[in-house]
């Protein structure tokens, strides 16, 4: 005699069977966009821009090393100044600029090239397009920061060159993930003025508020990255501030990493939800 199936299991079985193929379909869609965009973005212009963004911090590092070649002693203050210069150039300036250029116009570039229609007619095509192009932007930008760090670190007299390089590469990856999610979110929410709003946010929040010793700076990406750099390289806190925790927190590094990754996931989830339901204006309609 066959056992009677549990009614609850019989109700949930079709739901489970329908969800699994949907996840697999979305995974293949995102992977297809990543593969296509990777091939499409390997162009002379994109490679030249990538090389140019690497050359900026490397050239500045070479200039500093040449001008101070007689002062490259074992002074801890000089070594700390070099470490901070590399931090400002790599995870802060280069990665932020790269994600501003490549992640913010994800939606607007599709509308301008009249290829948005191909995302609309496919199930989940908009979300696959957003996530796939976001991954490509992270790869281009993080690799730019990693290569620039690899070339710049040996030129300076640092206390621990290997750990400086390792910290810079890790921060470039985290910075690309966090800033990319933030700029992609802005680009989805404000399609027509995305670049202006993203640049304004970068200057006012990440650059200005991010370095002001106040409670609000703890909500910025710059604060989390700076705190990780303090901890990983064991840099001394600023003595003249009444509350150095406002500049960099001594909280566990895993908390800072979790805040960056979870915040990026939330922003990408909201952006993916919005992009699937938004009605954008075509370039010819603007």
C-alpha positions in Angstrom: 0.0 0.0 0.0 1.5 3.3 -1.0 1.9 5.9 1.7 -0.3 9.0 1.5 1.8 12.1 0.6 1.9 14.8 3.2 -0.4 17.6 2.0 2.1 20.3 3.0 4.8 18.7 0.9 2.5 18.3 -2.1 1.7 22.0 -1.9 5.3 23.2 -1.6 6.8 20.8 -4.2 5.5 22.7 -7.3 6.9 26.0 -5.7 10.3 24.4 -5.1 10.3 22.9 -8.6 9.5 26.3 -10.2 12.0 28.3 -8.2 15.0 26.2 -9.0 14.8 26.5 -12.8 14.2 30.3 -12.4 17.4 30.7 -10.4 19.4 28.6 -12.9 17.9 30.7 -15.7 18.9 34.0 -14.0 22.4 32.7 -13.3 23.0 31.7 -16.9 21.6 35.1 -18.0 24.0 37.0 -15.8 26.9 34.8 -16.8 26.0 35.4 -20.5 26.0 39.1 -20.0 29.3 39.0 -18.3 30.9 37.0 -21.1 29.4 39.2 -23.8 30.4 42.5 -22.1 33.9 41.2 -21.4 34.4 40.5 -25.1 32.7 43.7 -26.1 34.7 46.0 -23.7 38.1 44.8 -24.9 38.5 47.7 -27.2 41.5 50.1 -27.9 39.7 52.9 -26.2 38.8 50.9 -23.0 42.4 49.5 -22.8 43.8 53.0 -23.3 41.6 54.4 -20.5 42.6 51.5 -18.3 46.3 52.2 -18.9 45.8 55.9 -18.4 44.1 55.4 -15.0 47.0 53.2 -13.9 49.6 55.7 -15.2 48.2 58.6 -13.0 49.0 57.2 -9.6 52.2 55.5 -10.8 53.4 58.8 -12.3 52.7 60.6 -9.1 54.5 58.0 -7.1 57.5 58.2 -9.4 57.5 62.0 -9.0 57.4 61.8 -5.2 60.1 59.1 -5.0 62.3 61.2 -7.3 61.8 64.5 -5.5 62.4 62.9 -2.1 65.1 60.4 -3.1 67.5 61.9 -0.6 65.0 61.8 2.2 63.9 58.2 1.8 65.2 57.1 5.2 63.8 54.9 7.9 61.8 57.7 9.5 58.4 56.2 10.5 56.7 59.5 9.7 57.9 59.4 6.1 56.9 55.8 5.8 53.5 56.5 7.1 53.1 59.5 4.8 53.9 57.3 1.8 51.4 54.7 3.0 48.7 57.3 3.2 49.5 58.7 -0.2 49.1 55.2 -1.7 45.8 54.8 0.1 44.4 58.1 -1.2 45.6 57.4 -4.7 44.5 53.7 -5.0 41.3 52.7 -3.1 40.0 56.3 -2.8 40.8 58.2 -6.0 41.4 55.6 -8.8 38.7 53.0 -7.9 36.1 55.7 -7.1 36.8 57.4 -10.4 36.7 54.1 -12.3 33.4 53.0 -10.9 32.0 56.5 -11.4 32.8 56.2 -15.1 31.8 52.6 -15.6 29.1 51.8 -13.1 27.0 54.9 -13.1 25.9 55.0 -16.8 24.9 51.3 -17.0 21.3 52.0 -17.8 21.8 55.3 -19.6 24.4 53.8 -22.0 21.9 51.0 -23.0 19.3 53.6 -23.7 21.6 55.8 -25.7 22.8 52.9 -27.8 19.2 51.8 -28.4 19.9 48.3 -27.1 17.5 48.6 -24.1 14.9 46.8 -26.1 16.9 43.6 -26.0 16.8 43.6 -22.2 13.0 44.3 -22.1 12.0 41.4 -24.3 13.8 38.7 -22.2 12.6 37.5 -18.8 14.8 39.1 -16.2 16.8 40.7 -19.0 17.1 44.0 -17.2 18.4 42.5 -14.0 20.9 40.3 -15.9 22.1 43.4 -17.8 22.5 45.4 -14.6 24.3 42.7 -12.6 26.5 41.5 -15.5 27.7 45.0 -16.4 28.3 45.7 -12.7 30.6 42.7 -12.4 32.5 43.8 -15.5 32.9 47.3 -14.1 34.2 45.8 -10.8 36.7 43.6 -12.7 38.0 46.5 -14.8 38.3 48.9 -11.9 39.7 46.5 -9.2 42.3 45.2 -11.7 43.3 48.8 -12.4 43.9 49.5 -8.7 45.7 46.2 -8.2 48.1 46.8 -11.1 48.8 50.4 -10.1 49.5 49.2 -6.5 51.8 46.5 -7.7 53.8 49.1 -9.7 53.8 51.9 -7.2 54.6 50.1 -3.9 58.2 49.1 -4.8 59.1 52.7 -5.6 58.7 53.9 -2.1 60.4 53.1 1.2 57.6 51.5 3.2 57.9 49.8 6.5 56.2 46.6 5.3 56.0 46.7 1.5 54.2 43.3 1.1 51.5 44.0 3.6 51.0 47.5 2.2 50.6 46.0 -1.3 48.2 43.3 0.1 46.1 45.8 2.0 45.9 48.1 -1.1 44.8 45.3 -3.4 42.2 44.1 -0.9 40.9 47.7 -0.4 40.7 48.3 -4.2 38.5 45.2 -4.5 36.2 46.2 -1.6 36.1 49.8 -2.8 35.1 48.7 -6.3 32.4 46.5 -5.0 31.0 49.1 -2.6 31.3 52.2 -4.8 30.1 50.2 -7.9 26.9 49.2 -6.1 26.3 52.8 -4.9 26.9 54.3 -8.3 24.8 51.6 -10.1 22.0 52.4 -7.6 22.2 56.1 -8.4 22.2 55.3 -12.1 19.1 53.2 -11.9 17.2 55.6 -9.7 18.2 58.8 -11.5 18.7 57.9 -15.1 18.8 61.3 -16.7 21.2 63.0 -14.2 23.1 60.0 -13.0 26.6 61.2 -13.6 25.9 64.7 -12.1 24.3 63.2 -9.0 27.0 60.5 -8.6 29.8 63.1 -8.9 28.0 65.4 -6.4 27.6 62.6 -3.9 31.3 61.6 -4.3 32.5 65.1 -3.6 30.1 66.1 -0.8 29.7 62.8 1.0 32.7 60.5 0.4 35.4 63.2 0.1 34.1 66.0 2.5 31.8 64.2 5.0 33.9 61.1 4.9 36.9 62.9 6.4 35.0 65.1 8.9 35.1 63.7 12.4 31.4 63.3 13.1 28.9 60.5 13.5 27.6 60.9 9.9 31.0 59.8 8.4 30.4 56.3 9.7 27.8 55.8 7.0 30.3 56.4 4.2 32.4 53.9 2.3 35.5 56.0 2.9 35.2 55.5 6.7 35.0 51.7 6.4 38.0 51.5 4.0 40.0 53.9 6.1 39.3 51.9 9.3 40.5 48.7 7.6 43.7 50.4 6.4 44.4 51.6 10.0 43.9 48.1 11.4 45.7 46.0 8.7 48.8 48.2 8.7 48.6 49.0 12.5 48.9 52.8 11.8 48.8 55.0 14.9 45.7 57.0 15.6 45.7 60.8 15.4 46.6 62.1 18.8 45.3 65.7 18.6 41.6 64.6 18.2 39.4 64.2 21.2 37.7 61.2 19.7 40.0 59.4 17.1 37.2 56.9 16.6 35.5 59.5 14.4 38.4 59.2 11.9 38.8 55.4 12.0 37.1 52.8 14.1 39.0 50.0 15.9 36.0 47.7 15.5 36.8 44.2 14.1 37.8 44.3 10.5 35.1 41.6 9.8 32.4 44.1 10.9 33.7 46.7 8.4 33.9 44.2 5.6 30.4 42.9 6.4 29.0 46.4 6.4 30.6 47.1 3.0 29.4 43.8 1.4 25.9 43.8 3.0 25.4 47.5 2.1 26.4 46.7 -1.5 24.1 43.7 -1.6 21.2 45.8 -0.4 21.8 48.6 -2.9 22.1 46.0 -5.8 19.0 44.3 -4.7 17.0 47.5 -4.6 18.5 48.6 -8.0 17.6 45.2 -9.5 14.1 45.5 -8.2 13.8 49.0 -9.5 15.3 48.4 -13.0 12.8 45.6 -13.6 9.8 47.8 -13.0 11.0 51.3 -14.1 9.7 52.9 -17.3 12.7 54.8 -18.7 12.5 57.4 -21.4 14.2 56.5 -24.7 16.9 58.9 -25.9 14.6 60.0 -28.8 11.9 60.9 -26.3 14.1 63.1 -24.1 
